[in-house]
Amino acid sequence: NAGVTQTPKFQVLKTGQSMTLQCAQDMNHNSMYWYRQDPGMGLRLIYYSASEGTTDKGEVPNGYNVSRLNKREFSLRLESAAPSQTSVYFCASSLLWGGSNEQFFGPGTRLTVL
Amino acid sequence: KNEVEQSPQNLTAQEGEFITINCSYSVGISALHWLQQHPGGGIVSLFMLSSGKKKHGRLIATINIQEKHSSLHITASHPRDSAVYICAVSWGDDKIIFGKGTRLHILP
């Protein structure tokens, strides 16, 4: 089992460009999450999908959109990238929704917006 | 809103030393997580606990619900333990709040 996979690993964008970060899990998990990690700050939740067919905003959703394509895949889209979106992005999944469930993380995508 | 504070922010120790990393939070929780982030960036869940103590190999996690405090201990530390250790708590609507992490460096 690959666990949680993310593509790409690295990306450089110019301000205003768009891109989609892909995430897939093969653990048959119901819930999936997108986080960003910035220097000196803890991981912050961008969006989450508690179950297939649902998505909800997290702590820092502005400038992002998500799609839960099916049970396995959860993508994060930046429509018009800004330098403030330079960060490391992590996708995670858990069997069920809720903080009492262990989360499994992908390897991360390092995004730089110039 | 819950606040998660970790201490120390940075810790350097010699191989073999007993390591303690602390985590405090401000509001009652449903669960507390300890995670490890290696220099390559990958994040792995170490423990999830809501009371008492858990042990896995050389790692021990404890939680004191009354004092709103948890500790992660590493016995017989080794250079491969060098990583960032992250505390996270869940409460209320079950969202998780993450601490800023403790950067641990074990010298051979």
HADDOCK unambig.tbl for C-alpha pairs under 7 A between the chains (distance, minus, plus):
assign (segid A and resid 40 and name CA) (segid B and resid 100 and name CA) 6.31 0.50 0.50
assign (segid A and resid 41 and name CA) (segid B and resid 100 and name CA) 5.10 0.50 0.50
assign (segid A and resid 42 and name CA) (segid B and resid 98 and name CA) 5.14 0.50 0.50
assign (segid A and resid 42 and name CA) (segid B and resid 99 and name CA) 5.08 0.50 0.50
assign (segid A and resid 42 and name CA) (segid B and resid 100 and name CA) 4.17 0.50 0.50
assign (segid A and resid 42 and name CA) (segid B and resid 101 and name CA) 6.99 0.50 0.50
assign (segid A and resid 43 and name CA) (segid B and resid 98 and name CA) 5.72 0.50 0.50
assign (segid A and resid 98 and name CA) (segid B and resid 94 and name CA) 4.79 0.50 0.50
assign (segid A and resid 98 and name CA) (segid B and resid 95 and name CA) 6.47 0.50 0.50
assign (segid A and resid 99 and name CA) (segid B and resid 31 and name CA) 6.66 0.50 0.50
assign (segid A and resid 99 and name CA) (segid B and resid 90 and name CA) 4.85 0.50 0.50
assign (segid A and resid 99 and name CA) (segid B and resid 94 and name CA) 4.75 0.50 0.50
assign (segid A and resid 99 and name CA) (segid B and resid 95 and name CA) 5.68 0.50 0.50
assign (segid A and resid 99 and name CA) (segid B and resid 96 and name CA) 5.57 0.50 0.50
assign (segid A and resid 100 and name CA) (segid B and resid 30 and name CA) 6.68 0.50 0.50
assign (segid A and resid 100 and name CA) (segid B and resid 31 and name CA) 5.45 0.50 0.50
assign (segid A and resid 100 and name CA) (segid B and resid 90 and name CA) 6.96 0.50 0.50
assign (segid A and resid 102 and name CA) (segid B and resid 48 and name CA) 6.92 0.50 0.50
assign (segid A and resid 103 and name CA) (segid B and resid 45 and name CA) 6.97 0.50 0.50
assign (segid A and resid 104 and name CA) (segid B and resid 44 and name CA) 6.93 0.50 0.50
assign (segid A and resid 105 and name CA) (segid B and resid 43 and name CA) 5.93 0.50 0.50
assign (segid A and resid 105 and name CA) (segid B and resid 44 and name CA) 6.81 0.50 0.50
assign (segid A and resid 107 and name CA) (segid B and resid 41 and name CA) 6.71 0.50 0.50
assign (segid A and resid 107 and name CA) (segid B and resid 42 and name CA) 4.94 0.50 0.50
